[in-house]
Amino acid sequence: MKIDVCTPTPKDLKDIDFPNWGVWECPVSSFPWHYDQKETCYIIEGHVVVETKDQKVEFKSGDMVFFPKGLSCQWTVLKPVKKYYRFD
């Protein structure tokens, strides 16, 4: 399982209509997480490192992140994060 990160274009953002997604915020912290569903999120504030047994991914404001269903990982929030998210 792999976490994918990209920087979406303005057209990409318009096409996905992310402002109608849920919003999640988290202060500086570290915690384990497991994804029961696929999640797509657009980071609007913050800086985060997510680690799995096979991968270490860093993302920040302006990044689009894709988490696969079944993924277990460790989140480390370096700067308070705010994101739009959608479960599929």
Secondary structure, DSSP 8 states (H G I E B T S, - for coil): ---EEE---HHHHHHHTGGGSEEEEE-SEEEEEE-SS-EEEEEEEEEEEEE-SS-EEEEETT-EEEE-TT-EEEEEEEEEEEEEEEE-
